[in-house]
Amino acid sequence: MISFMCIFLSGCTSGAGTSNGSEMGGINSATTELVTDANVRYNATDLAIVTNIDTKKSEITFKGIDSNIVYTLTYTGGTRIRSKNGVELLISQVMVGEIVDVYYVQGSQKLIEMQESSKAWENTSVVKWNVDYNLKKITIGSSTYKYDDDIFITSAGHGIAINEISGVDELIVKGVDNKVLSVVVEKGHGFVRLVDDTNMIGGMIEIGTNIMTVITDDMVIVAPEGTHTLTATKNGKGGSKEITVSRDEEIIVSLSEFQAEATRYGIVNFTVLPDDAEALMYIDGVKRDYSDILELSYGSHTLILTSNNYDTYQKTITVASSYTNIKIDMSGASTEETTDSSEETTTKGAYSTEEETTVSTGTGTYNNTIYIVAPANANVYFDGIYKGTAPLSFTKSSGTHTIVLMKTGYETKVYTVYLDEGNEDVILSYPSMTENDE
């Protein structure tokens, strides 16, 4: 009888009905064996972020949100994968960075079921965002979220720090409640280096619709990946060409080919008041519809507005920016013409423009000094302008800026930095650069 009782007790303590809570470092787990709604047994659950998917090994790596522990589970053809709405998914439809509910067998590390968590939210195609690195807050549109040092960020399959995200990147942002937990760089950035620029220094360079700045000596511009029209002009001469920017790669553009006579165009948005004006608009004698956003060449144009209800309005307007708002009140009230200024750019660096901004050559009030002390011997570009080789220092300017570090034989790195309006000097030391594989 004693032998029988020992065998019975031994079987109770080693059966599949219990789980080792310390095996996964305290990840939430069931103390007894449970079953999914498909009657499949599991003994551990977790709310986690998908950090890697290895289809060759049939493995998925997760990072627990509460525990911050990284662990790997094996999936099979019988593993159930579902969307937030319960729709069955293929493993190829699961995104790295997804926030999921995980059901698995602890010990054998077998993934039983994974479902996009109903607790999680996401914002896709995020292009208007701002980070306060001091307060650890991310603003997307009009909403502000918290983040911490454990935030998961990935770009092209590689983990990066939050200050390595460029202001031109397009993001997928995921979180729970008021906290951002995961950021995926959906569209990243590359680098446009301008060479043979002797005759173009002081002119303007435009890349796509969002980048416009003054051409300086030995310039490198951070640009969004994709195909864009690059336009360079100075004193009525210049030209355009199509360029393709690849993620984390550099493209070299020679400005020696931009010497033809060039005409630049700006976008003009008209607002005509009052609502009963019902005016007809003529620009340089040609009838135009002011309800449309119009493209006009740089320079002076004759504007005439006629109305049966108000006196005829005539004025010479000047187009000298990429985007201009012109508001006209035909009732005789004050007439306001607004041409955007560089001071309106506050979040995307000196060569990135917002919807209603033309050229920005720096933001904020100039204060003391910024020091970049490492990595040594790296070429430093501040908002696209070459500053020299680290360690170095230059005048500090408040606002959000982009710092590019380049060094022959090493991968180019880009960092975003926010500088406040205080009088304190700023000392920046970045990690050692990684040698190219080639």
N, C-alpha and C positions, 0 to 999 in steps of 0.2 A: 504493500500500500504506500509506504514512504517513497519508494522508487517511482511509483506511478504518479504521485503528487508532484515530484520534482520535474518529471518529464512534462506534465501538464502546465506547470508554471513557466517552464522554459519556453514552451511553445507560445504562451500568451505574450511574453515579452519580446519575442523576435519576429512576430508576424507582421504582415503588410498593413495591419490596421493602425499602426503608429508611425510617427515620423520623427526624424532627428532634427529638432528645432535649431540646433547650433551648427548643423552641417552647412547651411547657406548663410551663416553669419547673422541669424536672427531675422531673415526674410519672413514676412507673414506666411504662416503655414497652418494647415488644419491639424488638429491633434488626433483626429480619426480620419479614416479613409472616407472620401466623399465620391459622388458620381455626378457627371454632367447631365444635362437634360437628354443627352443621347445615351445615357446609362454607361458611360465610360469612366473608369475609376481614376481618381487623382488624390493627392494628399497635401498639396501646397498651392497657394495662390499668391499673386502679386500684382500691383499696379506699377508698370515699368515702361521704359522707353526702349524701342528697338534701336540698337546701336550698330549692328552688323548682321548681314545675311550671307551665309556661305552655302550656295546651292550645291557645290561639289561634295561637301561633307554633310549636307542636310542639317546644318546647324544654324541657330539664331542666337545672337548674343543680346542680352538685355542689361539695362541698368535700373535697379530698383529706385523708385522715386523717393520713398521714405527712408530706405536703408542706404541708398547710394552705392550699393554693392553690385559689381558687374559679374554676371554668370552666363553660362552657355547651355542651351537645351537642344536636344536632337528632335527633329520632326520626321514624320513618316507620311505615307500616303493616307493614313487614317487620321492624321491630325486635322482637327476642325479649325478653320480660319474664317472669321466672320467680320463683316463691316459693323459699324455702329448700329445700323438698322437691321442686323441679323442676316444680311445677304452673304452667301458663301463666296469666299475669295480664293484665288490662286496665290501661291507664294510670290509669284511675279508681280502681284498687285499690291504687295505690302511695301510700304516706304520706310527706309531708314529714317529715324526721327519720330516715327509714329508712337503715340501713347496708347498702350494696350492693357487689357486685363489678361493675365497669364494663369493658366491652370496646368499643373504638371506633376509628375511623380518625382518627389525628392529622393535622391539616392541614385536612381537610374538616370536621372536628369532627362526624362522623356517628356516632351511637350505634348499635352493632350488636347488643349484648346487655347486659342488666342483670339481675342475680339477687340476691335477698336473701342476704347473706353468711352462710355456715355458721359463720363465726368469731364472729358477733354473738349477743348474748343480749338479752332484753327483759323488763321487768316492766310489766305493764299495770294500770290502775286503782289506782295507788299513792296511798294517802291517809295512810299512816303513814311519815313520812320526816323526816329532820333533816339540816341542813347545818352543818358546822364550816367557817366562812369563812376562819379563820386557817390551818388545816391543809389546807384544800381537800379535804374528805372529805364524802361523802354516805352516810348510813346509811338503809337500807331494811329494815325489819324487824330482823333480827339480823345482816344483812350490811352491811359497810362497803366503799365503793369510793372510789377517787381520782378527781379531775377536775382540769383545768387551765384556763387562761384562754381556751383555744380551744374550750371546750365549746359546742355548738350548742344554743340554747334558743329555742323559738318558742311564741307564744301568739296564737291567732286570726290566724295568717298573718304575725305581726310578730315580729322578733327582739327578745329582752329579755335583761337581765342576770340572773345567778342570784339576786341579792338582790331582784329584782322578783317572784319567785315567792312567793305568800302561803302561810301554813301551812294554809289551808283549801282550797287547790287540789288537784285530782286529776291525777296525772301519768302519762305513759308514758315510761319510762326505758329507754334502750338503751346498750349498751356492748360492749367487747371485753376479755376477760380481767378484770382487776380495776379497769378504768377506765370511768367513765361518759363517753360521747362525745356523746349526744344526749338532750334532754329536751323532750317535747311536753306543753304544758299542755292536757290533755284537757277538763277542766272548770275554768274560772277563777273569778274572784270579782268582786263588785260592792260597792257601798257603801250602807249603810242609815243615813240621817241621821234622828235623833230631834228633833222640834220640839214646841213647846207642852208642855214637860216639867216645868213649875213644880211641879205637884202630885204628880209621880212621881219626883222626884229622891230617891235613896236606896232606891228599890224595885228590882225585878229585871226584867231583859229576857232573854228566851229566843228564839232563832231556830233552828228545827229541833231536832235532838237533840244538837248539838255545841257550841252557843254559849250561854253563860249568864254574865251579869255584872251588876254593880250599875249602875243608871242614874245618869249624871252630867250636868251641865249641858252643852248643845251637844255632843251625842255623835254620833260617826260610827263605825259598826261595819263591818269587812270581813267579808262573808258569802259563802259559796259560791254560784255561779250556780245557778239553778233555783227551784222553787216550795217554799216553807217555811211553817210555821205560826209566826207571831210572837206571843209572849205577854208582856204587861207587867202586873206586879202590884205593889201596895204596900198594906200594912195591910188585907189581905182584899179589896181592890178592884182591879179590872183587867179584862182581857179578852184575846181572841185574834183574830187575823185572818190570812188567807192572803196572802202577799206573793210576788212573783216578782222575783228578782234577776237582772239581765242583766250579762254580762261587761263590766267596766270602766265601768259606768254607775251613777248614783246614784238611789236611790229614797227619797222623803221619807215618813216615817210620823209622823202627829200623835198624840201620846199623850193628847190631850184627850178622845178617844173611849173610852179605857180607864178608865171610872169605875164600871162595874157591879160588883155583888158577884161575887167570883171565887173558885173553888176550884182550887188547884194540886195536881198529882199528881206523885209520884216513883216510880221503878222500884225494887223491892225484890227482892233475890236471897237466898233462904234456903238455908243448908246445915245439915242435921240429921245429927248423929252419935250413936252409931256406926251402922254400916250395917245392923245388925239391929234398929234402933229401930222400924222399921215403924210410925211414928207417924201419927196423924191430927191435922191442924192446923185450928184454928178462929181466925178473926180477927173480932173484934166479933160473935162468935156464929155466924158464917157459915163453913161448911166450905170450906177452900181447899186446893189441891194445892201443897205446897211445892216440888215438882220443877219447877213452872212459875215463870217470872219474873213477879211480880205488880205491878200498878199500884195504889198506895194514895194516898189524899188526904193532903196535908200535915197534920200534927197527931198526936195520941196515939191509939193503938189497943191493944185488949186481945188478947194472943196466948196461946193455950192449945194445948199439945201433949199428947196422950194416947198411951200405949203399953202393950201387954201385958207388955213386958219391962222397963220402967223407970217411975219415978215420973212423975206428971203434972207438966208444966212450965208455969208461968204467969208472964207478965210484961207490963208496959206498954211498948210500943215507940213511939218518936217518929220520924216521917218528916219530915225537914226539908232534904232534898237531892234532886237529880235522880236520883241513883243511890246505893243503900245496900246493903251486904253485911251480912247477919246470920248468924252461925254459932252454933249451939246444940249442946252436947254433953250429951245426956240421961243419960250414964253417971255424971255427977257431977263430971267434970273441969271445968277452967276454962271459963267461957262467955265468948265474945268477940263483942262487937257492934261493927261497924266502920261508921262513917259517913265518907265520903270528905272529904278536906280540900283546901284550895286549894294546899297545899304540894306535892301530887302532880303538878301541872301544871308541866312544865319545858320544853316544846318548842313550844307553839303560841300563846303570847301570853296576855294577861290576860283575854281574853274567849273563849278557846277551851278546851273541856274535853275531857279524855281519857275513856275508857270509865268510869272509876270516880272521877270528879272532879265536884264541884259548882260552887263559885264560886271564881274566882281573881281577886284584885285586885292581882296583882303577884307575881313570883317572886324568890327569892334574897335575899341580904343587901344592904341599901342601903349604897352606898359614895359616892364623891365626886360628880362632876358630869358630865352629858352635855351637849354643846354641839351645836346644829344651826345652822350658819352660812349655809347656802345650800340652795335658792334664796331670795333675799331676798323678803320680803313674802308668803311662802307660809304658809297656816294649817297648823299642825302638830298632828296627833293621834297620841298615843302610846298604843298598845293601846286605841284608841277614845276616849281622853280628850283633850279639847282642852287644849293647852298654851300656845298663843299664836301669834305671828307671827314667823317667822325673820327675823333671827338671834335665838336665845333659848337659855336653858339651864335645866335642872331636875335634880333628884336622880337619880343613876344607880342602877339596880337590875339585878342580874345575871340572866341567863337569855335566852331568845329572845323578841323583841318585834316588834311591827308598827308601822311609822311610815307614816302617811298624810299626803300633802302635797296641799292643795287651794288653788286660787286662781281667782277669777272670770275666765272667759274662757280658761282653760287646762285641759288634760287632767289629771285626778286621777291621782296616782302613789302606789303603795304599795311599800314596801320592808321586808324582813325583816332584822333586825340581831341578832347574838348578842353579849351583853356578859358578860365573864368577871367573876370575883369579886375581881379585883385592885383596888388603890386608885387606879390611874391614871384621870385624867379622859379622856373620850372626845370627840373632835371629829369631827363628821360633816358632810360637804359633798356634796350631791347635785347631779346635772346640772340645767341650766336646764330649765324646764317648757316643754312644747310648746303653742302656741296651738290652741284648738279650730278645726275647719274651718268651723263654722257662723258 
